[in-house]
């Protein structure tokens, strides 16, 4: 508990505990559980006059915002503690009201504990309190957080029976749930059956989902329908459509939407610009992307780390490191601290251009700056080291990664397995393969191909065939690389008939 301020001490001496609670909840964005327990005890100890339930509600609202989701050392302790306060409130003679229950229901729903939210809801009904639209919307959101979309849809349908007309928030919550689960048709059905006028959020949610599915004709129809109803699109709507076209490689259409957006007086935001720049950089058009960055600044829109990282990645892919240095300087002038993404982009760029020493320098610098590398960072460096034959250094880096508490992923393991195989250390590669499986990671086709190639290289083709069969047993389909590698290995040890059988199997698989 923080030391009481002078004003807090004044309120305590004067017995005005309610003023103390209001002051603390206003002066601090959130309260810790320790603070809440202290203030709750002060409230329940105040007998003259009895504390109002509204004051308790202020306290509960503040502490649940702070711990939503729970951030205490043991989140399992948080729920019993906060609910014990609700029980104490009942026993103190001050009855919780609809607002109190609403705070707890909302907290449980957003903390991924919707079953507990419904238990509180049932308790509220038993005590004679009627729900309101806010509480029902909280329950809807909680169901969607748990991906229980059909239950959310059922609750939405029952709301009129409970005497409530669903509002825009209620409908939008269920529509977003359907969209997140890929059931865009169901989302559109809900939109069509709404008893109130949809808003821009409703349409933008469905438009964004259709864009993710690549259904741009449906997107256009929804957009036109939206405008015909007098609902103005916003920057999020336009950006969703732009992204949808770009995913399909339609630069002309995307730039046309961007122009329409600007002509109609809608200001593109950092997400809009970054989306366009990302596409251009991936197409190798960093000059055009940089022009967009300049336009962004001219329009008064501040580039974010993500914006700079996109352009950094583009220049790194092209090997234009003088431009990279310029951008890094610009970021520093803007007060943007380089994050793990920025450093990883640089490391990736140097590694892909076979400048592994420079990549290692960046790796050291990021740690000196207090930025911790992630699994992706290590995997990129491992790949760079293995490609130039520095496999021993890669092994050291792998061990360092594990020591730092990071878990290697399938890419990390496959990269090092490949490096070991290429220098003939296939037994070590096999050990690493087994370690990966022991860690609960499932090898993919690339992993199997890598080890099969390593075994064939040292003429252990029988083992390679065993691995091939294991791969099929695991439900993986060998690809052209798998077959070619094994056929080549069989031919080199003069097992031509087996190679021919495997070739026929490959052709049959390709035709089936």
C-alpha positions in Angstrom: 0.0 0.0 0.0 1.3 3.4 -0.9 1.9 5.9 1.8 -1.3 8.0 2.3 -1.0 11.5 0.8 -1.5 14.6 2.9 -5.1 14.9 1.6 -5.7 11.2 2.3 -4.6 11.6 5.9 -6.9 14.6 6.2 -9.9 12.7 5.0 -9.1 9.8 7.3 -8.8 12.1 10.3 -12.1 13.7 9.4 -13.8 10.3 9.0 -14.7 11.0 5.3 -13.6 7.7 3.9 -15.8 8.0 0.9 -13.9 11.1 -0.1 -10.7 9.2 0.4 -11.8 6.4 -2.0 -13.0 8.9 -4.6 -9.7 10.8 -4.4 -7.5 7.7 -4.7 -9.5 6.3 -7.6 -9.4 9.6 -9.4 -5.7 10.3 -8.7 -4.5 6.9 -9.8 -5.5 5.3 -13.1 -5.8 1.9 -11.4 -5.6 0.5 -7.9 -3.6 -2.5 -6.8 -5.3 -5.3 -4.9 -3.4 -4.2 -1.8 -4.8 -0.7 -2.1 -8.3 -2.0 -2.6 -8.2 -4.2 0.5 -7.0 -1.3 2.6 -9.7 1.1 1.3 -12.4 -1.6 1.5 -11.6 -2.1 5.2 -11.8 1.6 5.8 -15.2 1.8 4.1 -16.7 -1.2 6.0 -15.3 0.2 9.3 -17.0 3.6 8.7 -20.3 3.4 10.6 -21.6 6.9 10.5 -23.0 7.3 7.9 -23.1 3.9 6.3 -21.0 3.9 3.1 -23.0 4.1 -0.1 -22.8 1.3 -2.6 -21.8 3.8 -5.3 -18.5 4.3 -3.4 -17.8 0.6 -3.3 -18.6 0.5 -7.1 -15.9 3.2 -7.7 -13.4 1.0 -5.8 -14.4 -2.2 -7.6 -14.2 -0.6 -11.0 -10.8 0.7 -10.3 -9.2 -2.5 -9.0 -10.7 -4.7 -11.8 -9.4 -2.4 -14.5 -5.9 -2.7 -12.9 -6.1 -6.5 -12.8 -7.9 -7.2 -16.0 -6.7 -9.8 -16.8 -5.2 -10.5 -13.4 -1.6 -9.4 -13.1 -0.8 -10.5 -9.6 1.9 -13.1 -9.0 -0.8 -15.8 -8.9 -3.9 -14.9 -10.9 -5.7 -17.9 -9.3 -5.5 -15.9 -6.0 -7.0 -12.8 -7.4 -10.5 -14.1 -8.2 -11.1 -15.5 -4.7 -9.8 -12.3 -3.1 -11.9 -9.9 -5.2 -15.0 -12.1 -4.8 -14.5 -12.3 -1.0 -14.9 -8.5 -1.0 -18.3 -8.9 -2.7 -19.3 -11.4 0.0 -18.1 -9.0 2.7 -20.1 -6.2 1.2 -23.2 -8.3 1.4 -22.5 -9.1 5.1 -21.8 -5.5 5.9 -25.4 -4.5 5.3 -24.7 -2.7 2.1 -26.3 -4.6 -0.8 -24.6 -4.7 -4.2 -26.7 -3.2 -6.9 -26.9 -3.7 -10.7 -23.8 -1.6 -11.2 -21.8 -3.7 -8.8 -22.8 -7.0 -10.5 -22.2 -5.4 -13.9 -18.6 -4.5 -12.9 -17.9 -8.1 -11.8 -19.6 -9.7 -14.8 -17.6 -7.5 -17.2 -14.4 -8.2 -15.3 -14.9 -12.0 -15.5 -15.8 -11.9 -19.2 -12.7 -9.9 -20.1 -10.6 -12.1 -17.9 -11.5 -15.2 -20.0 -13.7 -16.6 -17.3 -17.2 -16.3 -18.8 -18.6 -19.3 -16.7 -17.9 -17.3 -13.6 -19.5 -14.3 -15.2 -22.7 -16.3 -15.7 -22.5 -17.5 -12.1 -22.4 -13.8 -10.9 -25.3 -13.1 -13.3 -27.3 -15.9 -11.8 -26.6 -14.6 -8.3 -27.7 -11.2 -9.3 -31.0 -12.6 -10.6 -31.6 -14.6 -7.4 -31.2 -11.4 -5.4 -33.9 -9.8 -7.4 -31.8 -7.4 -9.6 -32.7 -7.1 -13.2 -30.0 -7.0 -15.9 -29.4 -4.1 -18.2 -28.2 -3.9 -21.7 -24.6 -3.2 -20.5 -24.5 -6.5 -18.5 -25.9 -8.5 -21.4 -23.4 -7.0 -23.8 -20.6 -8.0 -21.3 -21.8 -11.6 -21.3 -21.9 -11.6 -25.1 -18.3 -10.3 -25.2 -17.2 -12.9 -22.7 -18.7 -15.7 -24.7 -17.0 -14.4 -27.9 -13.6 -14.2 -26.0 -14.0 -17.9 -25.2 -15.0 -18.5 -28.9 -18.4 -19.7 -27.9 -20.0 -18.0 -30.8 -23.2 -20.1 -31.1 -23.9 -19.4 -27.4 -23.4 -15.7 -28.0 -25.8 -15.8 -30.9 -28.4 -17.6 -28.8 -28.1 -15.0 -26.1 -28.5 -12.3 -28.7 -31.7 -13.9 -29.9 -33.0 -14.2 -26.3 -32.4 -10.5 -25.4 -35.9 -9.4 -26.7 -37.5 -12.0 -24.5 -35.7 -10.5 -21.5 -37.2 -7.1 -22.5 -34.1 -5.7 -24.2 -33.6 -4.6 -27.7 -30.0 -5.4 -28.6 -28.0 -2.2 -29.3 -25.2 -1.7 -31.8 -22.6 -3.0 -29.3 -24.5 -6.2 -28.8 -24.9 -6.9 -32.5 -21.3 -5.8 -33.3 -19.9 -8.2 -30.7 -21.7 -11.2 -32.2 -20.9 -10.2 -35.7 -17.2 -9.9 -34.9 -17.3 -13.3 -33.2 -18.7 -14.9 -36.4 -16.1 -13.1 -38.5 -13.3 -14.2 -36.2 -14.4 -17.8 -36.5 -14.5 -17.5 -40.3 -18.3 -17.6 -40.5 -18.7 -14.4 -42.4 -22.0 -15.6 -44.0 -23.5 -15.9 -40.5 -22.2 -12.5 -39.7 -23.9 -11.1 -42.7 -27.1 -12.9 -41.7 -27.0 -11.2 -38.3 -26.4 -7.8 -40.1 -29.4 -8.4 -42.3 -31.7 -9.3 -39.3 -30.7 -6.3 -37.1 -33.6 -4.5 -35.6 -31.7 -1.3 -35.5 -29.6 0.6 -38.1 -26.1 -0.8 -38.5 -23.2 1.6 -37.9 -19.8 2.0 -39.5 -18.3 -0.6 -37.1 -20.8 -3.2 -38.1 -20.1 -2.8 -41.8 -16.3 -2.4 -41.4 -16.1 -5.6 -39.3 -17.8 -7.6 -42.1 -15.9 -5.9 -44.9 -12.6 -6.6 -43.2 -13.6 -10.3 -42.8 -14.6 -10.5 -46.5 -11.2 -8.9 -47.5 -9.3 -11.5 -45.4 -11.2 -14.2 -47.4 -10.2 -12.5 -50.7 -13.8 -12.0 -51.6 -13.5 -8.4 -53.0 -16.7 -8.6 -55.0 -18.7 -9.1 -51.8 -16.6 -6.4 -50.2 -17.7 -3.9 -52.9 -21.3 -4.8 -52.6 -21.2 -4.3 -48.8 -19.4 -1.0 -49.2 -22.0 0.3 -51.7 -24.8 -0.9 -49.5 -23.2 0.9 -46.5 -23.0 4.2 -48.4 -26.5 3.9 -49.8 -27.8 3.6 -46.2 -26.1 6.9 -45.3 -23.4 5.3 -43.3 -20.1 7.0 -43.9 -17.0 4.7 -44.1 -14.0 5.7 -42.0 -10.3 5.3 -42.3 -10.5 1.7 -40.9 -13.0 0.7 -43.6 -10.8 2.1 -46.4 -7.6 0.6 -45.0 -9.3 -2.9 -44.8 -10.3 -2.7 -48.5 -6.8 -1.5 -49.5 -5.2 -4.4 -47.6 -7.7 -6.8 -49.2 -6.6 -5.7 -52.7 -2.9 -5.8 -51.8 -3.1 -9.4 -50.5 -4.4 -10.3 -54.0 -1.6 -8.3 -55.6 -4.0 -5.6 -57.0 -1.9 -2.5 -56.6 -3.9 -0.5 -59.1 -7.1 -1.1 -57.3 -5.5 -0.5 -53.9 -4.0 2.8 -55.0 -7.3 3.8 -56.5 -9.1 3.2 -53.2 -6.4 5.3 -51.5 -6.9 8.2 -53.9 -10.7 8.0 -53.5 -10.2 8.0 -49.7 -8.1 11.2 -49.9 -10.4 12.9 -52.4 -13.4 12.3 -50.2 -11.6 14.0 -47.3 -10.7 11.0 -45.2 -7.2 11.3 -43.8 -5.1 8.1 -44.1 -3.5 7.1 -40.8 -0.2 5.4 -40.0 -1.8 1.9 -40.6 -3.0 2.9 -44.1 0.5 4.2 -45.1 2.3 1.3 -43.6 0.0 -1.2 -45.4 0.8 0.4 -48.7 4.5 0.7 -47.9 4.7 -3.0 -46.8 3.4 -4.1 -50.2 5.8 -1.9 -52.2 8.8 -3.1 -50.2 7.9 -6.7 -50.8 7.7 -5.9 -54.5 11.2 -4.4 -54.3 9.9 -0.9 -54.8 11.5 0.8 -51.8 11.9 4.2 -53.6 8.1 4.4 -54.0 7.6 3.2 -50.4 10.0 6.0 -49.2 8.0 8.5 -51.2 4.9 7.4 -49.2 6.8 7.9 -46.0 7.6 11.4 -47.0 4.0 12.0 -48.0 2.9 10.7 -44.6 5.2 13.2 -42.8 4.0 16.0 -45.1 0.4 15.3 -44.1 1.3 15.5 -40.4 1.0 11.8 -39.7 3.8 10.5 -37.4 5.5 7.3 -38.6 5.6 4.6 -36.0 8.2 1.9 -35.3 6.2 -0.5 -37.5 6.3 2.0 -40.4 10.1 2.4 -40.1 10.6 -1.4 -39.6 8.7 -2.1 -42.9 11.0 0.3 -44.8 14.1 -1.0 -43.0 13.2 -4.5 -44.1 12.7 -3.4 -47.7 16.1 -1.7 -47.8 17.8 -4.7 -46.1 16.3 -7.1 -48.7 17.9 -4.9 -51.4 21.2 -4.7 -49.5 21.0 -0.9 -49.4 22.5 -0.5 -46.0 23.3 3.2 -46.4 19.6 3.8 -46.5 19.2 1.6 -43.5 21.6 3.9 -41.6 19.6 7.0 -42.6 16.4 5.4 -41.4 17.9 4.4 -38.1 19.1 8.0 -37.6 15.6 9.3 -38.4 14.1 6.9 -35.9 16.5 8.2 -33.2 15.6 11.8 -34.0 11.9 11.0 -33.7 12.6 9.5 -30.3 11.6 6.0 -31.5 13.7 3.4 -29.6 14.8 0.5 -31.7 12.9 -2.6 -30.6 13.4 -6.3 -31.1 11.7 -6.1 -34.5 14.0 -3.3 -35.7 17.1 -5.2 -34.7 15.9 -8.5 -36.1 15.1 -6.9 -39.4 18.7 -5.6 -39.5 20.1 -9.0 -38.6 18.0 -10.7 -41.2 19.2 -8.2 -43.9 22.8 -8.6 -43.0 22.5 -12.4 -42.9 20.8 -12.7 -46.2 23.5 -10.6 -47.8 26.2 -12.8 -46.2 27.3 -10.1 -43.9 27.2 -12.3 -40.8 29.9 -10.4 -38.9 27.8 -7.2 -39.2 24.7 -9.2 -38.1 26.6 -10.4 -35.0 27.6 -6.8 -34.2 23.9 -5.8 -34.3 23.1 -8.8 -32.2 25.6 -7.7 -29.5 24.5 -4.1 -29.7 20.8 -4.9 -29.2 21.6 -6.8 -26.0 23.8 -3.9 -24.8 20.8 -1.6 -25.4 18.7 -3.9 -23.2 16.7 -5.3 -26.0 16.4 -9.1 -25.6 16.5 -11.2 -28.8 13.6 -13.6 -29.4 13.4 -17.0 -31.0 13.1 -15.5 -34.5 16.2 -13.4 -34.0 18.3 -16.5 -32.9 16.9 -18.6 -35.8 17.9 -16.0 -38.4 21.5 -15.8 -36.9 21.8 -19.5 -36.8 20.8 -19.7 -40.5 23.4 -17.1 -41.4 26.1 -18.8 -39.5 25.3 -22.3 -41.0 25.2 -20.9 -44.5 28.8 -19.7 -44.3 29.9 -23.0 -42.6 30.3 -21.6 -39.1 28.3 -24.4 -37.6 30.2 -24.6 -34.3 29.4 -21.0 -33.7 25.8 -21.7 -34.5 25.8 -24.6 -31.9 27.2 -22.1 -29.3 24.4 -19.7 -30.2 21.8 -22.4 -29.9 23.0 -23.3 -26.4 23.0 -19.6 -25.5 19.4 -19.3 -26.7 18.3 -22.2 -24.5 20.2 -20.8 -21.5 18.4 -17.5 -22.0 15.1 -19.4 -21.4 14.0 -19.3 -25.0 12.4 -22.4 -26.7 13.8 -23.3 -30.1 11.0 -23.8 -32.6 10.8 -26.1 -35.6 12.6 -23.5 -37.8 15.5 -23.2 -35.3 16.0 -27.0 -35.1 15.7 -27.5 -38.8 18.2 -24.8 -39.5 20.8 -26.4 -37.2 20.1 -29.9 -38.5 20.7 -28.7 -42.0 24.0 -27.0 -41.0 25.2 -30.2 -39.3 24.2 -32.4 -42.2 26.1 -30.1 -44.7 29.4 -30.5 -42.8 28.9 -34.3 -42.5 27.9 -34.3 -38.8 24.8 -36.4 -39.5 24.9 -38.3 -36.1 24.7 -34.9 -34.3 21.9 -33.9 -36.6 20.0 -37.2 -35.7 20.5 -36.4 -32.0 19.1 -33.0 -32.5 16.2 -34.4 -34.4 15.4 -36.7 -31.5 15.8 -33.9 -29.0 13.3 -31.8 -31.1 10.7 -34.7 -31.0 11.3 -35.1 -27.2 10.5 -31.4 -26.7 7.1 -32.0 -28.3 7.8 -30.5 -31.7 6.6 -32.3 -34.8 9.1 -32.4 -37.7 7.7 -31.0 -40.9 8.4 -32.0 -44.5 11.4 -29.6 -44.6 12.9 -31.2 -41.5 12.6 -34.7 -42.9 14.0 -33.6 -46.3 17.0 -32.1 -44.6 17.9 -35.2 -42.6 17.1 -37.5 -45.5 19.5 -35.5 -47.6 22.2 -35.7 -44.9 21.8 -39.5 -44.6 22.0 -39.9 -48.4 25.1 -37.7 -48.6 27.0 -40.2 -46.4 25.4 -43.2 -48.2 23.2 -44.2 -45.3 20.3 -44.7 -47.7 18.6 -47.5 -45.7 18.3 -45.1 -42.8 17.0 -42.5 -45.2 14.3 -44.9 -46.4 13.3 -45.6 -42.8 13.0 -41.9 -42.2 10.9 -41.7 -45.4 8.5 -44.3 -44.1 8.4 -42.6 -40.7 7.5 -39.4 -42.4 4.5 -41.0 -44.2 3.4 -42.7 -41.0 3.3 -39.3 -39.3 0.8 -38.2 -42.0 3.2 -36.0 -43.9 3.2 -36.1 -47.7 6.6 -36.4 -49.3 7.2 -33.7 -52.0 9.3 -33.6 -55.2 12.4 -32.8 -53.1 11.9 -35.8 -50.9 11.5 -38.2 -53.8 14.4 -36.7 -55.8 16.8 -36.8 -52.9 16.0 -40.4 -52.1 16.0 -41.5 -55.8 19.4 -39.9 -56.2 20.7 -41.6 -53.1 19.5 -45.0 -54.2 21.1 -44.6 -57.7 24.4 -43.7 -56.1 24.5 -47.0 -54.2 23.4 -48.8 -57.4 19.9 -49.7 -56.2 18.4 -48.7 -59.5 15.3 -50.9 -59.3 14.3 -49.5 -56.0 14.9 -46.0 -57.4 12.6 -46.8 -60.3 9.9 -48.1 -58.0 10.1 -44.9 -56.0 9.9 -42.9 -59.2 6.7 -44.7 -60.2 5.3 -44.1 -56.7 6.1 -40.4 -57.1 4.3 -40.2 -60.5 1.3 -42.1 -59.1 1.1 -39.8 -56.2 1.3 -36.7 -58.5 -1.6 -38.1 -60.6 -3.8 -39.1 -57.7 
